[in-house]
Amino acid sequence: MDHILSAGTDGTDGPTDAAGAIVDGIQLKQRGVQGLIRDYMNNNDSYNFFKKIDGLLITGPTGTNVMEFRYA
């Protein structure tokens, strides 16, 4: 896995300021991240997980809502 991107074209994801997140295999293999994944998943808290590993995609409102997109 090189990269995974998941985001909304409207620039927000639910009630947050993030459009989504992007992560790569190197980030996921960093020491300590594996334990964090389980903790944040158990709390349904992907926002703060991606914030901690600097993976949030924050664009601000785009004025369009075409679709959600994923790239892997």
Phi and psi in degrees as GROMACS dihedral restraints (atoms count N, CA, C in turn):
[ dihedral_restraints ]
;  ai    aj    ak    al  type     phi  dphi    fc
    3     4     5     6     1   -90.3    20    10
    4     5     6     7     1   -60.4    20    10
    6     7     8     9     1  -145.4    20    10
    7     8     9    10     1   152.7    20    10
    9    10    11    12     1  -132.2    20    10
   10    11    12    13     1   131.2    20    10
   12    13    14    15     1  -125.5    20    10
   13    14    15    16     1   132.5    20    10
   15    16    17    18     1  -138.2    20    10
   16    17    18    19     1   122.5    20    10
   18    19    20    21     1  -158.6    20    10
   19    20    21    22     1   164.2    20    10
   21    22    23    24     1  -107.0    20    10
   22    23    24    25     1   141.1    20    10
   24    25    26    27     1   -71.2    20    10
   25    26    27    28     1   -13.8    20    10
   27    28    29    30     1   -80.8    20    10
   28    29    30    31     1    -8.8    20    10
   30    31    32    33     1    89.7    20    10
   31    32    33    34     1     3.2    20    10
   33    34    35    36     1  -136.4    20    10
   34    35    36    37     1   156.3    20    10
   36    37    38    39     1  -128.6    20    10
   37    38    39    40     1    99.6    20    10
   39    40    41    42     1    63.8    20    10
   40    41    42    43     1  -136.3    20    10
   42    43    44    45     1   -88.3    20    10
   43    44    45    46     1    16.6    20    10
   45    46    47    48     1  -103.5    20    10
   46    47    48    49     1   174.4    20    10
   48    49    50    51     1   -92.2    20    10
   49    50    51    52     1     2.0    20    10
   51    52    53    54     1   -95.0    20    10
   52    53    54    55     1   142.3    20    10
   54    55    56    57     1   -79.4    20    10
   55    56    57    58     1   -23.0    20    10
   57    58    59    60     1   164.1    20    10
   58    59    60    61     1  -146.7    20    10
   60    61    62    63     1  -150.5    20    10
   61    62    63    64     1   157.8    20    10
   63    64    65    66     1  -134.5    20    10
   64    65    66    67     1   139.7    20    10
   66    67    68    69     1  -146.1    20    10
   67    68    69    70     1   152.2    20    10
   69    70    71    72     1  -125.0    20    10
   70    71    72    73     1   168.2    20    10
   72    73    74    75     1   -60.4    20    10
   73    74    75    76     1   -32.9    20    10
   75    76    77    78     1   -65.2    20    10
   76    77    78    79     1   -44.9    20    10
   78    79    80    81     1   -59.6    20    10
   79    80    81    82     1   -41.9    20    10
   81    82    83    84     1   -70.8    20    10
   82    83    84    85     1   -21.6    20    10
   84    85    86    87     1   -92.0    20    10
   85    86    87    88     1    -5.5    20    10
   87    88    89    90     1   -61.4    20    10
   88    89    90    91     1   146.4    20    10
   90    91    92    93     1   -56.2    20    10
   91    92    93    94     1   128.6    20    10
   93    94    95    96     1    93.8    20    10
   94    95    96    97     1   -19.7    20    10
   96    97    98    99     1   -69.2    20    10
   97    98    99   100     1   -37.3    20    10
   99   100   101   102     1   -58.7    20    10
  100   101   102   103     1   -41.7    20    10
  102   103   104   105     1   -67.3    20    10
  103   104   105   106     1   -35.5    20    10
  105   106   107   108     1   -64.7    20    10
  106   107   108   109     1   -39.3    20    10
  108   109   110   111     1   -53.9    20    10
  109   110   111   112     1   -49.9    20    10
  111   112   113   114     1   -62.4    20    10
  112   113   114   115     1   -45.3    20    10
  114   115   116   117     1   -60.3    20    10
  115   116   117   118     1   -47.4    20    10
  117   118   119   120     1   -71.0    20    10
  118   119   120   121     1   -35.5    20    10
  120   121   122   123     1   -65.2    20    10
  121   122   123   124     1   -41.1    20    10
  123   124   125   126     1   -62.4    20    10
  124   125   126   127     1   -25.6    20    10
  126   127   128   129     1   -99.3    20    10
  127   128   129   130     1     7.5    20    10
  129   130   131   132     1    50.6    20    10
  130   131   132   133     1    48.4    20    10
  132   133   134   135     1  -127.0    20    10
  133   134   135   136     1    62.9    20    10
  135   136   137   138     1   -67.0    20    10
  136   137   138   139     1   -31.6    20    10
  138   139   140   141     1   -56.2    20    10
  139   140   141   142     1   -53.3    20    10
  141   142   143   144     1   -71.6    20    10
  142   143   144   145     1   -27.4    20    10
  144   145   146   147     1   -63.4    20    10
  145   146   147   148     1   -52.0    20    10
  147   148   149   150     1   -68.2    20    10
  148   149   150   151     1   -29.5    20    10
  150   151   152   153     1   -63.4    20    10
  151   152   153   154     1   -43.5    20    10
  153   154   155   156     1   -63.8    20    10
  154   155   156   157     1   -36.3    20    10
  156   157   158   159     1   -98.3    20    10
  157   158   159   160     1    13.2    20    10
  159   160   161   162     1    59.9    20    10
  160   161   162   163     1    45.8    20    10
  162   163   164   165     1  -113.7    20    10
  163   164   165   166     1    -0.3    20    10
  165   166   167   168     1   -68.1    20    10
  166   167   168   169     1   141.9    20    10
  168   169   170   171     1  -106.4    20    10
  169   170   171   172     1   107.7    20    10
  171   172   173   174     1  -116.6    20    10
  172   173   174   175     1   114.0    20    10
  174   175   176   177     1  -112.8    20    10
  175   176   177   178     1   -20.3    20    10
  177   178   179   180     1    82.1    20    10
  178   179   180   181     1   166.7    20    10
  180   181   182   183     1   -58.6    20    10
  181   182   183   184     1   136.2    20    10
  183   184   185   186     1  -100.6    20    10
  184   185   186   187     1   -15.3    20    10
  186   187   188   189     1    81.1    20    10
  187   188   189   190     1     9.2    20    10
  189   190   191   192     1  -137.6    20    10
  190   191   192   193     1   152.5    20    10
  192   193   194   195     1  -140.5    20    10
  193   194   195   196     1    68.3    20    10
  195   196   197   198     1   -75.9    20    10
  196   197   198   199     1   -48.3    20    10
  198   199   200   201     1  -176.1    20    10
  199   200   201   202     1   173.0    20    10
  201   202   203   204     1   -92.7    20    10
  202   203   204   205     1   147.5    20    10
  204   205   206   207     1  -136.4    20    10
  205   206   207   208     1   153.0    20    10
  207   208   209   210     1  -132.5    20    10
  208   209   210   211     1   142.0    20    10
  210   211   212   213     1  -138.0    20    10
  211   212   213   214     1   129.5    20    10
